[in-house]
Amino acid sequence: MGRAGLNRKTALATATLTLAAEAADLDVFGRLFGSSAFGFEHHRGFTHSFLGVPVVAAVVVAFMYGVWRLRGRRTRDPNLPARWGLLYGYACLAGLTHILLDFTNNYGVRPFWPFSERWYSWDIVFIVEPVLWVILILGLIVPALFALINEEIGARRKGPQGRVAATLALAGVLAFWGVRDYEHRRAVAALDSRLYEGVDPIRVSAYPYWVNPFRWYGVVETPAFFATTEVDSLTPEVDPLGRMEIRYKPEETPVTLAAKKSYVGRVYLDWAQYPVTETEQLDGGYAGDERAQDLGTGSDRAAFLVRFRDLRYAYPGRDTRGTLGAMVLLNRDLQVVSERFGMRSTTTRTRERP
């Protein structure tokens, strides 16, 4: 964005844009001030909201102002002064692009926090997308290559370089999103147009793979079960390899209800799109590689382990059991012994009491 033209309007534009575009992710340090569940609850919260954007932008501009003063009010181009009002606008714009980028993947954002806790996601881009990396990196390095050529032939440079390449890179990102959105709609329509075990779906979703815009991971909910499958949006065809998996909804029990009422349970269910639970009774109160302090002692000894998973991350053929999951340990009175976001292990062992 800076090279596309914004760096021609004011000094410090590129640095301000870069810092403001990344500043929203400072919320990851929330884990330093609480549990993993606390960090999970506040991730993509205030700093990723429309209300938070102007506040974060003000902090970034204040930081840049401090750097500018420490440098003796000097900038790279003495003929281009720092325009602080414009820089604040740039910082707000960069913050909005952060929300937009996070919206494109299937984790989602809460742009209307704290007025609404609802999560929104476009589900068109994988969390790590090499195609976007290539487009943006080329937009940076191609002008440098041409600059070397110009130096060889003695051509003069006028003003900041790379405007055309940066503009084309941004246009390439928009075009990529357009293709992804079109194929995503085709995948969702294909999922919604068929029956599953003779039953109409209640809702369907399609989640992206990286690189290939025609390959999608589909999740379907019916009254009694979930179906997970791959979708080829080019055809379009659901379950082209015949590997659809049916997962019946787990029975609701006092144990799962107690786990869902826990702090991490409430936070997780607020965020998850297709949550499922797995319950294990811990004979003797021993669960695999869990820490002793998590298991408790005496009457608080853990008797049940409830794991939370979101099927939108249960991609076929991949061991995603521990991806963005949560767990709650309960004693025999169904009181919480330990809870956390994240799962170290999904393997549970049992042992007899001495």
C-alpha positions in Angstrom: 0.0 0.0 0.0 2.9 2.3 0.8 4.6 1.7 -2.5 1.3 1.9 -4.5 1.3 5.6 -3.8 0.7 6.4 -0.1 4.4 6.9 0.5 4.3 9.9 -1.9 2.0 11.9 0.3 3.8 12.0 3.7 7.1 10.8 5.3 7.0 7.7 7.5 4.1 6.3 5.5 5.5 2.8 4.9 6.7 2.3 8.4 3.4 3.5 9.9 1.4 1.3 7.6 3.5 -1.7 8.3 3.3 -1.3 12.1 -0.4 -0.6 12.1 -1.1 -3.6 9.9 0.6 -5.9 12.4 -0.3 -4.2 15.7 -3.7 -5.9 16.0 -1.9 -9.2 16.7 -0.4 -7.9 19.9 -3.4 -9.4 21.6 -1.5 -12.8 21.5 0.3 -11.5 24.6 -3.0 -11.9 26.5 -1.8 -15.3 27.5 0.9 -13.7 29.6 -1.8 -12.2 31.8 -4.0 -15.2 32.3 -4.6 -18.8 31.3 -4.6 -20.2 27.7 -8.4 -20.0 27.8 -8.1 -16.3 28.7 -5.8 -15.7 25.8 -8.1 -17.6 23.5 -11.1 -15.6 24.6 -9.5 -12.3 23.9 -7.7 -13.2 20.7 -9.1 -11.4 17.7 -11.2 -9.3 20.1 -10.8 -5.6 20.8 -7.8 -5.1 18.6 -9.5 -6.8 15.7 -12.7 -4.7 16.0 -13.9 -1.5 14.3 -14.0 0.1 17.7 -10.4 -0.9 18.4 -8.9 0.2 15.0 -8.7 4.0 15.8 -7.3 3.2 19.3 -4.6 0.9 18.0 -3.9 3.4 15.2 -3.4 6.2 17.7 -0.9 4.0 19.7 1.1 3.3 16.5 1.2 7.0 15.4 2.3 8.0 18.9 5.1 5.4 18.7 6.1 6.7 15.3 6.1 10.3 16.6 8.4 9.3 19.4 10.8 7.6 17.0 10.7 10.7 14.8 11.5 13.0 17.8 14.4 10.7 18.8 15.8 10.9 15.3 15.9 14.7 15.5 12.8 15.1 13.4 14.7 13.8 10.4 13.2 11.7 7.6 14.7 10.1 4.5 13.4 12.8 2.2 13.7 16.3 3.8 11.4 17.6 1.1 8.6 15.4 2.2 7.4 16.3 5.8 5.5 14.0 8.2 1.8 14.8 8.1 0.5 13.3 11.3 -3.2 13.6 10.6 -2.7 11.7 7.3 -0.5 9.2 9.0 -3.3 8.5 11.5 -5.7 7.9 8.6 -3.2 5.5 7.1 -2.8 3.7 10.4 -6.6 3.3 10.5 -6.7 2.0 6.9 -3.9 -0.5 7.7 -5.8 -1.7 10.7 -8.9 -2.3 8.6 -6.9 -4.4 6.1 -5.8 -6.6 9.0 -9.4 -7.3 9.8 -10.2 -7.9 6.2 -7.3 -10.4 5.8 -8.3 -12.3 8.9 -11.9 -12.3 7.7 -10.9 -14.2 4.5 -9.7 -17.3 6.4 -11.9 -19.8 8.4 -10.8 -18.7 11.9 -12.9 -15.5 11.6 -13.1 -12.1 13.3 -15.4 -10.3 15.7 -15.5 -6.8 14.0 -18.4 -5.5 16.1 -16.9 -6.5 19.5 -17.9 -5.6 22.3 -21.4 -4.8 21.0 -21.6 -8.2 19.4 -19.6 -11.4 20.1 -20.6 -12.9 16.7 -17.8 -14.4 14.6 -17.7 -13.7 10.9 -15.5 -15.6 8.3 -15.4 -15.6 4.5 -13.8 -19.1 4.4 -12.1 -18.6 1.1 -8.3 -18.5 1.9 -6.3 -21.1 3.8 -4.6 -19.7 6.9 -1.2 -20.1 5.1 -1.6 -19.3 1.4 1.6 -19.5 -0.7 -0.1 -18.0 -3.7 -0.7 -14.7 -1.9 2.9 -14.8 -0.7 4.2 -15.2 -4.2 2.0 -12.3 -5.5 3.1 -9.9 -2.7 6.8 -10.9 -2.7 6.9 -10.4 -6.5 5.4 -6.9 -6.0 8.4 -6.1 -3.8 11.3 -7.7 -5.6 10.5 -7.0 -9.2 11.1 -3.3 -8.9 14.4 -4.0 -7.2 15.4 -6.1 -10.2 14.5 -3.3 -12.6 16.4 -0.8 -10.4 19.5 -2.9 -10.9 19.0 -2.8 -14.6 18.5 0.9 -14.6 21.7 1.4 -12.7 23.6 -0.6 -15.3 22.3 1.5 -18.1 22.6 4.8 -16.2 18.9 5.7 -16.1 17.8 8.2 -13.5 15.4 7.4 -10.8 12.6 9.8 -10.0 10.8 9.5 -6.6 9.9 6.3 -4.8 10.2 3.1 -6.9 7.8 0.2 -7.3 4.4 1.9 -7.7 3.2 -0.1 -10.7 4.4 -3.4 -9.3 2.8 -2.7 -5.9 -0.5 -1.7 -7.5 -0.5 -4.9 -9.7 0.2 -7.0 -6.6 -2.7 -5.5 -4.8 -4.9 -6.1 -7.9 -3.6 -9.7 -8.0 -4.7 -10.2 -4.4 -8.2 -9.0 -5.2 -8.3 -11.2 -8.3 -7.3 -14.2 -6.3 -10.0 -13.5 -3.7 -12.5 -13.2 -6.6 -11.6 -16.6 -8.0 -11.6 -18.1 -4.5 -15.0 -16.6 -3.7 -16.6 -17.9 -6.9 -15.3 -21.4 -6.4 -16.3 -21.3 -2.7 -19.9 -20.5 -3.7 -19.9 -23.4 -6.2 -18.6 -25.8 -3.5 -21.2 -24.7 -1.0 -24.0 -25.0 -3.6 -22.8 -28.6 -4.4 -22.9 -29.6 -0.8 -26.3 -28.1 -0.3 -27.9 -29.7 -3.3 -27.7 -33.4 -2.2 -28.9 -35.7 0.4 -26.8 -37.4 3.1 -27.9 -40.9 4.2 -31.3 -39.8 2.7 -31.5 -36.7 4.9 -31.5 -33.0 3.9 -28.7 -31.0 5.4 -29.4 -28.4 8.1 -26.4 -26.3 7.1 -23.2 -26.8 5.0 -19.8 -25.1 4.9 -16.8 -25.4 2.6 -13.3 -24.7 3.8 -10.2 -24.1 1.6 -7.0 -26.0 1.0 -3.9 -24.1 0.1 -2.8 -23.3 -3.4 -5.6 -25.3 -5.2 -8.7 -23.1 -5.5 -10.9 -26.0 -6.7 -10.3 -28.3 -3.7 -12.5 -27.8 -0.6 -13.2 -29.5 2.6 -16.9 -29.8 3.2 -18.7 -30.1 6.5 -22.4 -30.9 6.6 -24.8 -31.0 9.6 -28.0 -33.0 9.7 -30.3 -33.5 12.7 -28.4 -36.7 13.8 -24.9 -36.5 12.4 -22.1 -34.6 10.7 -20.7 -35.5 7.3 -17.2 -34.5 6.3 -15.9 -34.8 2.8 -13.9 -33.3 0.0 -15.5 -31.2 -2.7 -14.2 -30.5 -6.3 -15.7 -27.1 -7.2 -14.4 -27.3 -10.8 -16.8 -30.2 -11.7 -18.5 -29.5 -9.2 -18.6 -32.8 -7.3 -19.1 -33.8 -3.7 -16.9 -36.7 -2.4 -15.1 -37.4 -5.6 -12.8 -40.0 -4.0 -15.6 -41.7 -2.1 -14.1 -41.1 1.3 -17.0 -39.3 3.1 -17.0 -39.7 6.8 -20.2 -39.8 8.9 -19.9 -38.7 12.6 -22.9 -39.1 14.7 -23.5 -36.4 17.2 -22.4 -37.3 20.7 -25.0 -37.9 23.4 -25.5 -35.1 25.8 -24.7 -36.2 29.3 -24.3 -34.5 32.7 -20.5 -34.7 32.2 -20.6 -32.9 28.8 -23.1 -30.3 30.1 -20.8 -29.6 33.1 -17.8 -29.2 30.7 -19.8 -26.9 28.4 -20.7 -24.7 31.4 -17.0 -24.2 32.3 -15.1 -21.1 31.3 -13.2 -22.7 28.5 -16.4 -24.5 27.4 -18.4 -21.3 27.1 -15.6 -19.5 25.2 -15.0 -22.4 22.9 -18.7 -23.0 22.0 -19.0 -19.3 21.3 -16.3 -19.5 18.7 -16.6 -23.0 17.2 -18.8 -23.5 14.1 -19.1 -27.3 14.2 -18.2 -28.3 17.8 -18.2 -31.9 19.0 -17.2 -33.3 22.3 -15.3 -36.5 23.3 -15.7 -37.8 26.8 -13.4 -40.3 28.6 -13.7 -41.6 32.1 -10.3 -41.7 33.8 -10.0 -44.9 35.9 -7.8 -43.9 38.9 -7.6 -40.3 37.7 -4.7 -40.6 35.3 -4.7 -39.2 31.8 -1.8 -39.9 29.5 0.8 -37.2 29.7 -1.3 -34.7 31.6 0.5 -32.8 34.4 -0.1 -33.9 38.0 -1.3 -30.5 39.0 -3.9 -30.6 36.3 -5.3 -33.9 37.7 -5.8 -32.6 41.3 -5.7 -34.7 44.4 -8.1 -36.3 46.8 -11.8 -35.4 46.2 -10.7 -33.0 43.4 -9.0 -35.9 41.5 -10.0 -35.8 37.8 -12.5 -38.5 36.9 -13.6 -37.3 33.5 -11.8 -35.8 30.5 -13.9 -33.8 28.0 -12.3 -32.7 24.8 -13.7 -30.0 22.5 -13.0 -30.1 18.8 -14.3 -28.0 15.8 -14.9 -30.1 12.7 -14.0 -27.3 10.4 -10.4 -28.2 11.2 -10.8 -32.0 10.9 -9.5 -32.1 7.3 -9.6 -35.7 5.8 -6.4 -37.6 5.9 -4.7 -35.3 8.4 -4.1 -35.8 12.1 -5.9 -32.6 13.2 -7.2 -33.9 16.6 -5.2 -31.4 18.5 -5.7 -28.5 16.2 -7.5 -25.6 17.9 -9.1 -27.9 20.5 -9.8 -27.5 24.2 -10.1 -29.8 27.2 -11.8 -29.8 30.6 -11.0 -32.2 33.5 -13.8 -32.8 35.9 -13.9 -34.7 39.2 -16.6 -37.2 40.2 -18.9 -34.3 41.5 -18.6 -32.8 38.0 -16.6 -29.8 39.3 -13.8 -28.4 37.1 -10.4 -29.6 38.1 -8.5 -28.1 35.2 -9.3 -26.5 31.8 -7.4 -25.1 29.0 -7.4 -24.2 25.3 -5.2 -26.6 23.3 -4.6 -30.3 23.7 -1.2 -31.7 24.4 -2.2 -35.3 23.7 -5.3 -37.1 22.6 -4.1 -40.4 23.9 -5.5 -41.4 27.3 -4.3 -44.2 29.5 -5.8 -45.6 32.7 -4.3 -47.2 35.7 -5.6 -48.8 38.9 -5.2 -47.1 42.2 -2.4 -48.6 44.4 
